[in-house]
Amino acid sequence: MLAVLWALLLPGSIFGEEPTTAGKNYEKELLQLTEISTRLGKLNEQLKNELENSRKSSSELETRLSESRTELEQLRAELEALQNNSNELRQSAEISLKESVQLKDSLQKTEDSLKSLEQSFNDYKLKAEKELNQMEQSRKLYRFLAIVMATLAVSGWAALGLSLLF
């Protein structure tokens, strides 16, 4: 600051200005320099405050950045866990779908076997009913023949008994 004052005073003394004009100019320049110095002091104070505020903001931003990074890592971990769960569910669904197809095929085979078994049972039932009818007819025939034979036997005994009696 002293150098600035000397620089301002020197030109007047070099060019040979009158001392009264130089004194007035000196006072005027000194007042201007004082005002400039005061404004510079105020600006310096404002800059210090702004710098301090900027440092605080920077510190807060660093803290927020750190917190955001931590949160981002947590979210990434959650996303990875969700993706793993999603993959497991997809694999489970694929396995279930395969099992469902296998069960459907097995069910179709079982239904086909059941239909075949039912047809076989119906065929056997018809055959058994036919055989039962034939057996029933044979039984009736045998019964009829037994009655005829019994009648003939009784008639023969009766004829023999009558022939022996007469």
Rosetta silent file (secondary structure, phi, psi, omega in degrees, C-alpha in Angstrom):
SEQUENCE: MLAVLWALLLPGSIFGEEPTTAGKNYEKELLQLTEISTRLGKLNEQLKNELENSRKSSSELETRLSESRTELEQLRAELEALQNNSNELRQSAEISLKESVQLKDSLQKTEDSLKSLEQSFNDYKLKAEKELNQMEQSRKLYRFLAIVMATLAVSGWAALGLSLLF
SCORE:     score description
SCORE:     0.000 S_00000001
   1 L     0.000  -35.728  178.355    0.000    0.000    0.000 S_00000001
   2 H   -64.671  -36.957  179.230    2.885    2.285    0.713 S_00000001
   3 H   -64.544  -36.236  179.188    4.241    1.622   -2.747 S_00000001
   4 H   -65.260  -42.104  178.971    0.914    2.723   -4.210 S_00000001
   5 H   -62.462  -44.365  179.072    1.116    6.015   -2.294 S_00000001
   6 H   -62.694  -38.833 -179.236    4.664    6.635   -3.486 S_00000001
   7 H   -66.881  -33.120 -179.795    3.642    5.849   -7.034 S_00000001
   8 H   -76.895  -33.178 -177.503    0.849    8.376   -6.795 S_00000001
   9 H   -81.146  -33.052 -176.567    3.025   11.090   -5.199 S_00000001
  10 H   -60.229  -46.248 -177.887    6.040   10.652   -7.400 S_00000001
  11 H   -58.157  -35.039  179.913    4.501   11.765  -10.657 S_00000001
  12 H   -67.349  -40.845 -178.268    3.568   15.099   -9.103 S_00000001
  13 H   -75.775  -27.716 -179.997    7.045   15.785   -7.781 S_00000001
  14 H   -71.142  -42.706 -176.145    8.711   14.657  -10.993 S_00000001
  15 L   -83.250   -2.387  174.517    6.724   16.990  -13.199 S_00000001
  16 L    74.734   44.281  177.437    7.268   19.900  -10.857 S_00000001
  17 L   -72.678  159.828  179.644    3.760   20.659   -9.759 S_00000001
  18 L   -71.139  147.575 -177.225    3.206   23.395   -7.328 S_00000001
  19 H   -64.178  -30.997 -179.328    3.220   22.383   -3.705 S_00000001
  20 H   -73.093  -40.596  178.078   -0.252   23.701   -3.021 S_00000001
  21 H   -69.486  -38.892  179.598   -1.750   21.837   -5.909 S_00000001
  22 H   -65.687  -38.181  179.182    0.305   18.860   -4.988 S_00000001
  23 H   -66.674  -40.450  178.477   -0.924   18.993   -1.399 S_00000001
  24 H   -67.108  -44.037  178.312   -4.528   19.232   -2.491 S_00000001
  25 H   -63.151  -37.981 -179.722   -4.057   16.417   -4.898 S_00000001
  26 H   -62.888  -45.856  179.691   -2.215   14.521   -2.208 S_00000001
  27 H   -64.665  -42.040  179.660   -5.094   14.901    0.240 S_00000001
  28 H   -64.274  -45.283  179.636   -7.605   14.050   -2.424 S_00000001
  29 H   -65.894  -37.431  178.517   -5.617   11.023   -3.503 S_00000001
  30 H   -64.152  -41.226  176.661   -5.103   10.049    0.129 S_00000001
  31 H   -63.449  -42.390  178.572   -8.857   10.202    0.697 S_00000001
  32 H   -63.784  -42.192  179.198   -9.427    8.175   -2.425 S_00000001
  33 H   -65.325  -36.427  178.363   -6.815    5.660   -1.324 S_00000001
  34 H   -66.165  -43.727  177.788   -8.415    5.479    2.115 S_00000001
  35 H   -62.521  -44.613  179.575  -11.785    4.868    0.557 S_00000001
  36 H   -62.309  -42.595  179.743  -10.307    2.253   -1.754 S_00000001
  37 H   -62.821  -40.697  178.934   -8.502    0.656    1.184 S_00000001
  38 H   -64.640  -46.438  179.003  -11.737    0.596    3.200 S_00000001
  39 H   -62.824  -40.823  177.194  -13.651   -0.899    0.290 S_00000001
  40 H   -62.087  -38.584  177.696  -10.850   -3.423   -0.268 S_00000001
  41 H   -62.901  -44.623  178.756  -11.001   -4.307    3.446 S_00000001
  42 H   -64.177  -44.573  178.344  -14.743   -4.795    3.215 S_00000001
  43 H   -61.779  -40.030  178.747  -14.364   -6.814    0.015 S_00000001
  44 H   -62.041  -43.145  178.300  -11.596   -8.827    1.658 S_00000001
  45 H   -63.069  -44.309  178.430  -13.886   -9.526    4.640 S_00000001
  46 H   -61.481  -42.952  179.338  -16.731  -10.496    2.301 S_00000001
  47 H   -63.857  -39.240  176.638  -14.375  -12.767    0.354 S_00000001
  48 H   -61.304  -45.990  179.457  -13.175  -14.336    3.618 S_00000001
  49 H   -62.188  -45.136  179.292  -16.798  -14.930    4.647 S_00000001
  50 H   -64.069  -38.554  177.079  -17.683  -16.297    1.219 S_00000001
  51 H   -63.670  -43.432  178.405  -14.581  -18.488    1.270 S_00000001
  52 H   -62.739  -46.024  177.785  -15.521  -19.789    4.717 S_00000001
  53 H   -62.057  -39.223  179.016  -19.099  -20.375    3.542 S_00000001
  54 H   -64.420  -41.535  177.539  -17.755  -22.034    0.428 S_00000001
  55 H   -62.901  -43.129  178.136  -15.533  -24.292    2.570 S_00000001
  56 H   -62.069  -46.076  179.514  -18.509  -25.168    4.763 S_00000001
  57 H   -62.117  -41.017  178.730  -20.633  -25.845    1.691 S_00000001
  58 H   -62.476  -42.100  178.365  -17.819  -27.873    0.193 S_00000001
  59 H   -63.836  -43.218  178.421  -17.544  -29.850    3.409 S_00000001
  60 H   -63.759  -41.468  179.004  -21.313  -30.371    3.470 S_00000001
  61 H   -64.387  -39.103  176.887  -21.243  -31.402   -0.183 S_00000001
  62 H   -62.821  -41.658  178.127  -18.423  -33.867    0.533 S_00000001
  63 H   -63.078  -45.903  178.234  -20.466  -35.272    3.404 S_00000001
  64 H   -62.302  -41.132  178.868  -23.524  -35.525    1.178 S_00000001
  65 H   -61.561  -44.126  178.438  -21.428  -37.094   -1.565 S_00000001
  66 H   -62.406  -44.557  178.597  -20.073  -39.649    0.894 S_00000001
  67 H   -63.330  -40.992  179.932  -23.582  -40.355    2.189 S_00000001
  68 H   -65.044  -40.214  177.515  -24.869  -40.611   -1.384 S_00000001
  69 H   -63.440  -42.659  178.365  -22.083  -43.026   -2.283 S_00000001
  70 H   -62.445  -45.436  179.008  -22.892  -45.121    0.769 S_00000001
  71 H   -63.661  -40.011  177.973  -26.587  -45.080   -0.110 S_00000001
  72 H   -61.598  -42.696  178.219  -25.748  -45.910   -3.729 S_00000001
  73 H   -63.548  -40.414  177.101  -23.696  -48.903   -2.600 S_00000001
  74 H   -63.444  -43.527  179.196  -26.584  -50.034   -0.385 S_00000001
  75 H   -64.756  -38.424  176.080  -29.002  -49.631   -3.277 S_00000001
  76 H   -62.277  -43.139  179.013  -26.640  -51.572   -5.544 S_00000001
  77 H   -62.639  -43.384  177.941  -26.452  -54.337   -2.957 S_00000001
  78 H   -63.161  -42.439  178.787  -30.257  -54.357   -2.676 S_00000001
  79 H   -62.225  -42.155  178.732  -30.580  -54.386   -6.457 S_00000001
  80 H   -63.832  -41.891  177.776  -28.142  -57.277   -6.689 S_00000001
  81 H   -63.158  -42.610  178.395  -30.071  -59.161   -4.009 S_00000001
  82 H   -64.824  -38.644  177.702  -33.327  -58.474   -5.844 S_00000001
  83 H   -65.276  -40.724  177.389  -31.774  -59.626   -9.114 S_00000001
  84 H   -62.708  -44.612  177.724  -30.564  -62.801   -7.413 S_00000001
  85 H   -61.859  -41.333  179.399  -34.040  -63.373   -5.973 S_00000001
  86 H   -62.559  -42.907  178.164  -35.535  -62.666   -9.382 S_00000001
  87 H   -63.634  -42.508  178.649  -33.166  -65.168  -10.989 S_00000001
  88 H   -63.152  -42.204  178.923  -33.989  -67.762   -8.351 S_00000001
  89 H   -65.301  -39.448  178.755  -37.709  -67.161   -8.854 S_00000001
  90 H   -64.470  -44.197  178.386  -37.291  -67.400  -12.633 S_00000001
  91 H   -63.187  -41.643  178.047  -35.360  -70.647  -12.266 S_00000001
  92 H   -62.235  -41.116  179.356  -37.967  -71.931   -9.845 S_00000001
  93 H   -65.506  -39.821  178.636  -40.711  -70.967  -12.301 S_00000001
  94 H   -64.482  -42.610  178.488  -38.866  -72.727  -15.132 S_00000001
  95 H   -63.626  -43.805  178.901  -38.470  -75.842  -12.991 S_00000001
  96 H   -62.056  -39.355  178.882  -42.143  -75.656  -12.004 S_00000001
  97 H   -64.647  -43.798  177.577  -43.097  -75.277  -15.661 S_00000001
  98 H   -61.947  -44.434  179.252  -41.015  -78.319  -16.597 S_00000001
  99 H   -64.071  -38.020  178.353  -42.537  -80.276  -13.719 S_00000001
 100 H   -62.402  -43.308  178.473  -45.986  -79.095  -14.779 S_00000001
 101 H   -64.068  -42.571  178.736  -45.362  -80.333  -18.320 S_00000001
 102 H   -63.358  -43.579  178.438  -44.064  -83.630  -16.942 S_00000001
 103 H   -64.113  -37.873  178.188  -47.081  -83.930  -14.650 S_00000001
 104 H   -63.660  -45.095  177.582  -49.384  -83.127  -17.562 S_00000001
 105 H   -62.490  -43.673  179.164  -47.716  -85.816  -19.655 S_00000001
 106 H   -62.722  -41.549  178.430  -47.895  -88.231  -16.733 S_00000001
 107 H   -63.203  -41.913  178.902  -51.556  -87.344  -16.192 S_00000001
 108 H   -63.504  -43.203  178.007  -52.281  -87.915  -19.881 S_00000001
 109 H   -63.183  -41.356  179.486  -50.542  -91.299  -19.736 S_00000001
 110 H   -64.614  -41.702  177.667  -52.465  -92.155  -16.571 S_00000001
 111 H   -62.993  -42.532  177.901  -55.741  -91.128  -18.217 S_00000001
 112 H   -62.107  -43.553  178.355  -54.868  -93.225  -21.265 S_00000001
 113 H   -63.351  -41.142  179.608  -54.004  -96.178  -19.014 S_00000001
 114 H   -63.198  -43.146  177.900  -57.230  -95.660  -17.074 S_00000001
 115 H   -62.646  -42.217  178.881  -59.249  -95.608  -20.310 S_00000001
 116 H   -64.300  -42.657  179.119  -57.444  -98.738  -21.469 S_00000001
 117 H   -64.710  -41.107  178.466  -58.034 -100.378  -18.095 S_00000001
 118 H   -62.854  -42.424  178.765  -61.676  -99.303  -18.180 S_00000001
 119 H   -64.388  -43.074  178.248  -62.052 -100.749  -21.691 S_00000001
 120 H   -62.335  -42.599  178.999  -60.354 -103.956  -20.572 S_00000001
 121 H   -62.989  -42.827  178.520  -62.626 -104.097  -17.527 S_00000001
 122 H   -63.230  -41.235  177.048  -65.709 -103.528  -19.702 S_00000001
 123 H   -62.796  -43.716  178.774  -64.541 -106.239  -22.092 S_00000001
 124 H   -64.258  -40.947  179.585  -63.916 -108.574  -19.160 S_00000001
 125 H   -61.279  -46.021  178.773  -67.292 -107.654  -17.665 S_00000001
 126 H   -61.616  -41.874  179.629  -69.058 -108.398  -20.957 S_00000001
 127 H   -65.107  -42.884 -179.725  -67.164 -111.674  -21.258 S_00000001
 128 H   -65.414  -42.046  178.273  -67.943 -112.571  -17.634 S_00000001
 129 H   -63.262  -39.216  178.321  -71.626 -111.677  -18.098 S_00000001
 130 H   -63.193  -44.918  178.745  -71.675 -113.792  -21.248 S_00000001
 131 H   -65.545  -38.950  177.482  -70.069 -116.679  -19.402 S_00000001
 132 H   -62.340  -42.942  177.869  -72.479 -116.190  -16.487 S_00000001
 133 H   -61.682  -41.857  178.612  -75.393 -116.265  -18.915 S_00000001
 134 H   -65.300  -39.898  179.393  -73.967 -119.390  -20.500 S_00000001
 135 H   -66.523  -40.782  178.858  -73.466 -120.954  -17.068 S_00000001
 136 H   -62.543  -43.635  178.395  -76.968 -119.940  -16.065 S_00000001
 137 H   -64.190  -40.783  178.032  -78.330 -121.520  -19.234 S_00000001
 138 H   -65.020  -40.524  179.095  -76.208 -124.609  -18.608 S_00000001
 139 H   -63.009  -44.240  178.214  -77.422 -124.767  -15.017 S_00000001
 140 H   -62.505  -40.520  178.660  -81.020 -124.478  -16.171 S_00000001
 141 H   -64.027  -44.512  179.274  -80.348 -127.185  -18.753 S_00000001
 142 H   -64.884  -38.031  177.741  -78.698 -129.389  -16.162 S_00000001
 143 H   -63.314  -46.893  178.661  -81.560 -128.767  -13.771 S_00000001
 144 H   -60.392  -44.141  179.294  -84.043 -129.610  -16.482 S_00000001
 145 H   -65.401  -36.810  179.185  -82.063 -132.730  -17.354 S_00000001
 146 H   -65.966  -40.359  178.412  -81.799 -133.621  -13.680 S_00000001
 147 H   -65.336  -43.064  179.600  -85.571 -133.249  -13.321 S_00000001
 148 H   -63.152  -43.941 -178.971  -86.081 -135.313  -16.471 S_00000001
 149 H   -67.377  -38.502  178.276  -83.639 -137.910  -15.239 S_00000001
 150 H   -65.851  -40.472  178.596  -85.214 -137.912  -11.804 S_00000001
 151 H   -64.126  -44.127  178.758  -88.615 -138.253  -13.402 S_00000001
 152 H   -64.772  -39.388  179.862  -87.342 -141.066  -15.588 S_00000001
 153 H   -66.280  -43.761  178.999  -85.673 -142.699  -12.638 S_00000001
 154 H   -64.731  -40.666  179.020  -88.810 -142.427  -10.543 S_00000001
 155 H   -64.633  -41.131  179.629  -90.814 -143.690  -13.517 S_00000001
 156 H   -65.808  -39.379  178.035  -88.368 -146.502  -13.979 S_00000001
 157 H   -69.828  -39.026  179.177  -88.541 -147.418  -10.330 S_00000001
 158 H   -68.310  -39.678  178.545  -92.218 -147.149  -10.401 S_00000001
 159 H   -67.806  -40.291  177.823  -92.378 -149.318  -13.511 S_00000001
 160 H   -65.341  -42.328  178.598  -89.982 -151.746  -11.933 S_00000001
 161 H   -66.651  -35.202  177.877  -92.010 -151.730   -8.767 S_00000001
 162 H   -73.453  -38.838  179.371  -95.193 -152.253  -10.702 S_00000001
 163 H   -68.764  -31.581  177.494  -93.679 -154.941  -12.766 S_00000001
 164 H   -75.957  -29.576  178.976  -92.549 -156.643   -9.650 S_00000001
 165 H   -76.294  -31.784 -175.469  -95.938 -156.310   -8.143 S_00000001
 166 L  -106.001    0.000    0.000  -97.814 -157.833  -11.007 S_00000001
